[in-house]
Structure formats: structure tokens, C-alpha cells
Amino acid sequence: MAFKNEVEAVNELSRKFDQLRSEVKKRIYGQDEIIDQVLVAMFSRGHCLLIGVPGLAKTLLVNTISEVLGLQYKRIQFTPDLMPSDIIGTEILDKDREFKFIRGPIFSNILLADEINRTPPKTQAALLEAMQERSVTAAGQKYELDKPFFVLATQNPIEQEGTYPLPEAQLDRFMFSIWLDYPKFEDELTIVRNTTSDFSTRLNEIISKEEIRYFQELVMKVPVNENVLKYAVGLSAKTRPNTELAAPISNKYLKWGAGPRASQYLVLGAKTLAALQGKYSPDIEDIKKVAISILRHRVIKNYKAEAENLSVEDIITELMK
């Protein structure tokens, strides 16, 4: 892609973002903030965990986004009997009696891990290397994944029968933990009207794989002022109970705080958000806009917070004041 300078490139990214949003909203109603967060994660090279009750269009959202991004999309339904080889792939003996590696669904650009908490930790762990290194190892051989690569996982928060909580190391690999809520009345009216009639939408591909990779590199070049950097690192440090920089509310209500990956994602998320809005450098407000989704799955409440019915979001909001 040829631009005169990086300012022109940021302007084009902002224009593409507006187009992407408009295109996705043709099919997904009333989830504007969720759409924005998923797109921010993608341009930041991050992964998303989408949490919400059944029927909130989590799978449709992922499907729609893959369509407008023009990326290869694969879905895995996570079940208790799913094996790591079902994700990564397996070696078979071919007709020449030589081992041949058959690639699994992880070899895609967007992987939808549907109901990720329904499979045992051994299988969940098969995603760890792919999410961090963008590669997988099978039978001692390393295979690079096609870039860009995103994992968008869904989870049902209410039905806990037969589920396996995600290990902390796995949760930490997700840039955002996004909670989906019920649609507003007017939005639900539109959803029902369109889905119970012969209404259909044809989506256009807005951006290519090569453009996504270019803009991901561009985001890394966005400059960050020292005060914004210090705010991001300071916010993560405040969540760590019984440490030098811990906030009083963290000492009182948190059992565990966010690690350095949270600080990295706060800065990356703010840089991406700023660029998508046509700004050339992020400010503290951009950090605050991404903070809850980045920190909510990285801090653990103690029994006192549970007893006082205090949510993780309440604590993070207090820390940002």
C-alpha cells in the first residue's frame, strides 16, 4: 500500500473503520460498542472472549466480521470430548506409507472457539501457543499460522453444568473480555422484524488481508506520550494488592491483580482506538475506554468483595477516578 506519509495512512484507516462498522451494522443491530471493541482487538493483533447468554448473536457477529474483512473463517464447537488434534491437526500414514500432516481448523485467519469452556484444560491449552506465537507444534514440527490470526471465543455465563473454567494463563491471552447484554427494545424490534421475514442483506468485503496486516504495522508506529504510558502502567500496578503501588481499594477487595500483559494491551488498545478515530496519538481517555474490557478478566475479587456484592467493573471504575 502506498501512502505519502503515515498521517495519510491513519486517515485511510479511520475511513476504512467507518466503512467496516457500517457494513457490520447492516446485519448486527444494537451492538455498536461490541463491534468497535472486536475491531480494535483485531487491528491490535489481539484476541477476544465474548461472554453472553444464548441468542445474543455472538456467532453471527464473528461470521459477519469475517465476511466484511475478507478473511478465512473456521468454527470449532468445543465439547467435552474434543481433542487437541481436532484443533491443530493430525499426522496420518499416506498411501506411500509416509507420515503426512493434515491441518486442523486452527489454520485459518479467524477461529471461532464456540463455548470454549465446555472442553477440558488439555484441549483449551492447544490454543495457547497459537494465540501467543501464531504457530503450532505437532509431532515435534513447528508450523506457522497465516497472518492475520485471531481467536474469537464465546462463553455462556449462566449454564455452568459440565463446563471447565478457563485457566488464568489462557484468559490472559485474550486482549478483551467483552460482555454482551440484551438488546434495547427498539433494536430487538428490528431484529425480530428482519429475521421473521424474507429480509436479507448482502455484505461487501471492505478490507483485504494485506491491508489489515499493513494497518496492524501502522498501529505499532503510533507515538505515545510518556504521561499516557505512565497512566497505563500505573493503572495495572494499582490492581496488584499488597504491592508498593497498590490502591487501597485493591488491598481491600482484590485477591490478585493484572500482570504486565495488561499494561501492554492498555497501550496497544488506546493506540488502535486513537488511530481508528483519526487521531495521531492516544490520550488518557483512550486508555479509560478500553480499560474495563482489558482488566475485568485479569483481576480476581476476594471474599470481601463477593460479600459486599462489589463487581470487578465497580473496582476498575473506582481505580480510574
C-alpha positions in Angstrom: 0.0 0.0 0.0 1.3 3.4 -1.0 0.7 6.5 1.1 2.6 9.8 1.1 3.1 9.6 4.8 1.8 7.9 8.0 -0.7 10.7 8.6 -2.4 9.9 5.3 -2.3 6.2 6.3 -4.0 6.9 9.6 -6.7 8.9 7.8 -7.4 6.0 5.5 -7.5 3.5 8.4 -10.1 5.8 10.1 -12.2 5.8 6.8 -12.0 2.0 6.5 -13.1 1.6 10.1 -16.2 3.7 9.5 -17.0 1.6 6.4 -16.4 -1.7 8.4 -18.7 -0.5 11.1 -21.5 0.5 8.7 -21.2 -2.8 6.9 -21.4 -5.0 10.0 -24.3 -2.9 11.3 -26.4 -4.0 8.3 -26.7 -7.4 10.0 -25.9 -6.8 13.7 -28.2 -4.4 15.5 -27.7 -2.6 18.8 -24.2 -3.9 19.5 -22.2 -0.9 18.3 -19.8 -0.9 21.2 -19.1 -4.6 20.9 -18.4 -4.2 17.1 -15.9 -1.4 17.9 -14.1 -3.5 20.6 -13.8 -6.5 18.3 -12.4 -4.3 15.5 -10.0 -2.6 17.9 -8.7 -6.0 19.1 -8.2 -7.1 15.5 -6.1 -4.1 14.5 -4.1 -4.5 17.8 -3.4 -8.2 16.9 -5.5 -9.2 20.0 -8.0 -12.0 20.7 -11.5 -11.6 22.2 -13.6 -13.6 24.7 -17.3 -12.9 24.1 -19.4 -13.6 27.1 -23.2 -13.6 26.9 -26.4 -15.6 27.3 -27.5 -17.7 24.2 -29.2 -15.9 21.4 -27.3 -12.6 21.5 -25.8 -13.1 18.1 -22.2 -13.8 19.3 -21.6 -16.4 16.5 -23.4 -14.2 13.9 -21.2 -11.3 14.9 -18.0 -13.3 14.3 -19.3 -14.7 11.0 -20.3 -11.2 9.8 -17.0 -9.6 10.7 -15.0 -12.3 8.9 -17.2 -11.7 5.8 -16.5 -7.9 5.6 -12.8 -8.4 6.4 -12.4 -11.0 3.6 -10.6 -13.4 5.9 -10.7 -17.2 6.0 -13.1 -18.2 8.9 -13.4 -21.5 10.7 -15.5 -22.6 13.6 -14.9 -25.2 16.3 -17.7 -26.3 18.6 -15.9 -27.0 21.9 -17.3 -30.1 23.5 -16.0 -32.3 26.4 -14.7 -35.0 24.0 -12.8 -32.5 21.8 -9.1 -33.5 21.5 -6.1 -31.2 20.8 -5.6 -32.9 17.4 -9.2 -31.9 16.5 -7.9 -28.2 16.7 -4.3 -28.4 15.5 -4.5 -31.4 13.1 -3.0 -34.9 13.0 -0.5 -37.0 11.2 -1.7 -39.8 9.0 0.0 -42.6 7.1 -0.5 -41.9 3.4 -0.6 -44.5 0.6 3.3 -44.3 0.2 3.5 -45.3 3.9 4.9 -41.9 4.9 3.5 -39.6 7.6 1.6 -36.6 6.3 0.3 -33.8 8.5 -3.4 -32.9 7.9 -4.0 -29.4 9.1 -6.8 -28.7 11.5 -9.2 -25.8 11.6 -6.7 -23.6 13.5 -5.1 -22.9 10.2 -7.4 -20.0 9.3 -7.4 -16.2 9.8 -10.4 -16.1 12.2 -11.0 -19.0 14.5 -14.3 -19.1 16.4 -13.9 -21.2 19.5 -17.6 -21.7 20.3 -18.3 -22.3 24.0 -14.6 -22.6 24.8 -15.3 -23.5 28.5 -17.0 -26.8 27.5 -13.8 -28.6 26.8 -11.1 -29.8 29.3 -8.0 -27.8 30.0 -5.8 -30.1 28.0 -7.7 -29.2 24.8 -8.0 -25.5 25.8 -4.2 -25.5 26.1 -3.9 -26.4 22.5 -4.8 -22.8 21.7 -2.1 -21.2 23.9 0.8 -21.4 21.6 -1.3 -20.4 18.6 -2.7 -17.3 20.4 0.7 -16.1 21.6 3.2 -17.3 19.0 1.0 -17.5 15.9 2.4 -21.0 15.3 1.6 -24.6 16.4 3.7 -27.6 17.1 2.6 -31.1 16.0 4.8 -34.2 16.3 7.8 -32.1 17.1 7.4 -30.0 13.9 6.6 -26.2 14.1 4.0 -24.8 11.7 3.5 -21.0 11.2 -0.1 -19.8 11.0 -1.3 -17.5 8.3 -1.4 -13.8 9.4 -3.5 -12.1 10.5 -4.8 -14.7 13.0 -7.5 -14.0 15.6 -9.2 -16.2 18.1 -12.7 -15.1 19.0 -14.1 -17.3 21.7 -17.6 -17.4 23.1 -18.8 -18.4 26.6 -22.2 -18.8 28.2 -22.0 -17.2 31.7 -25.2 -18.9 33.2 -25.0 -22.6 32.4 -22.1 -23.9 34.4 -23.0 -27.6 34.4 -20.4 -29.6 32.5 -18.0 -26.7 32.0 -14.3 -26.2 32.7 -13.2 -22.7 33.9 -10.6 -21.2 31.7 -7.1 -21.3 33.3 -5.6 -17.9 34.2 -2.8 -18.4 31.6 -5.5 -18.9 28.9 -7.6 -15.9 30.0 -4.5 -13.7 29.9 -4.0 -14.4 26.2 -7.3 -12.7 25.4 -6.9 -8.9 24.9 -10.6 -8.2 25.6 -13.2 -9.9 27.7 -16.4 -8.5 26.2 -19.8 -8.9 27.9 -22.8 -8.8 25.6 -26.1 -7.6 27.1 -29.7 -7.9 25.9 -30.6 -5.6 23.0 -32.7 -2.4 23.6 -36.4 -2.7 22.9 -36.1 -0.8 19.5 -33.2 -3.0 18.4 -34.9 -6.2 19.3 -37.9 -5.0 17.4 -35.7 -4.5 14.3 -34.1 -7.9 14.8 -37.4 -9.8 15.1 -38.9 -7.8 12.1 -36.0 -8.7 9.9 -35.4 -12.3 10.9 -39.0 -13.3 10.7 -39.5 -12.0 7.1 -37.7 -12.6 3.8 -35.4 -9.7 4.5 -31.8 -10.4 3.6 -28.6 -8.4 3.4 -25.6 -8.8 1.1 -22.4 -7.7 2.7 -19.4 -6.2 0.9 -15.8 -7.0 1.6 -14.3 -3.7 2.8 -10.7 -4.5 3.5 -8.2 -7.1 2.4 -5.9 -9.4 4.3 -2.8 -7.4 3.1 -4.4 -4.1 4.2 -5.2 -5.5 7.7 -1.5 -6.5 8.1 -0.4 -3.1 6.9 -2.6 -1.2 9.3 -1.5 -3.5 12.2 2.1 -2.5 11.5 0.9 1.2 11.3 -0.7 1.0 14.8 2.6 -0.1 16.2 4.2 3.1 14.9 1.6 5.4 16.6 3.6 7.5 19.1 2.5 7.6 22.8 3.2 10.4 25.2 5.1 9.5 28.4 2.2 10.6 30.6 -0.2 8.2 28.8 2.3 5.4 29.1 2.7 6.0 32.8 -1.1 6.1 33.3 -1.5 2.7 31.6 1.3 1.0 33.6 0.1 2.8 36.8 -3.5 1.6 36.3 -2.3 -2.0 36.1 0.0 -1.6 39.1 -2.8 -0.2 41.2 -4.7 -3.5 40.8 -2.0 -5.6 42.5 -2.9 -6.0 46.2 -0.2 -5.7 48.8 2.4 -4.2 46.5 4.1 -0.8 46.6 1.7 0.9 44.1 -1.5 -0.9 45.1 -4.6 1.3 45.6 -6.4 0.9 48.9 -9.5 -0.5 47.2 -7.3 -3.2 45.6 -5.8 -4.2 49.0 -9.3 -4.4 50.4 -11.2 -6.2 47.7 -8.8 -7.9 45.3 -7.1 -11.3 45.7 -5.0 -11.0 42.5 -4.1 -8.1 40.1 -3.3 -7.7 36.4 0.1 -8.6 35.0 2.4 -6.7 32.6 0.4 -8.0 29.6 -2.5 -5.8 30.8 -0.3 -2.7 30.6 0.8 -3.7 27.0 -2.8 -4.2 25.9 -3.9 -0.9 27.5 -1.3 1.0 25.4 -2.0 -1.0 22.3 -5.7 -0.7 22.6 -5.5 3.0 23.2 -3.2 3.5 20.2 -5.5 1.5 17.9 -8.6 3.3 19.2 -7.0 6.6 18.6 -5.9 5.7 15.0 -9.4 4.3 14.2 -10.8 7.6 15.2 -8.4 9.5 13.0 -6.2 10.7 16.0 -2.4 10.6 15.6 -1.6 9.8 19.3 -3.7 8.4 22.1 -4.6 10.2 25.3 -5.7 9.0 28.8 -9.3 9.0 27.8 -8.5 6.3 25.2 -6.9 4.2 27.9 -10.0 4.5 30.0 -12.3 3.5 27.1 -10.5 0.1 26.7 -9.6 -0.5 30.4 -12.6 -2.4 31.7 -12.6 -5.0 28.9 -8.8 -5.5 29.3 -8.7 -5.7 33.1 -12.0 -7.4 34.0 -10.7 -11.0 33.4 -7.2 -10.2 34.8 -8.2 -9.3 38.4 -9.7 -11.6 40.9 -12.0 -10.4 43.7 -11.7 -11.7 47.3 -14.4 -13.0 49.6 -15.0 -9.4 51.0 -15.9 -8.0 47.5 -18.2 -11.0 47.0 -19.9 -10.4 50.4 -20.4 -6.7 49.6 -21.7 -7.5 46.1 -19.0 -5.4 44.5 -18.3 -6.2 40.8 -14.9 -6.1 39.2 -16.2 -3.3 36.9 -17.0 -1.2 40.0 -13.5 -1.7 41.3 -11.8 -0.8 37.9 -14.0 2.3 37.5 -13.0 3.4 41.0 -9.3 2.9 40.2 -9.7 5.2 37.1 -11.1 8.1 39.0 
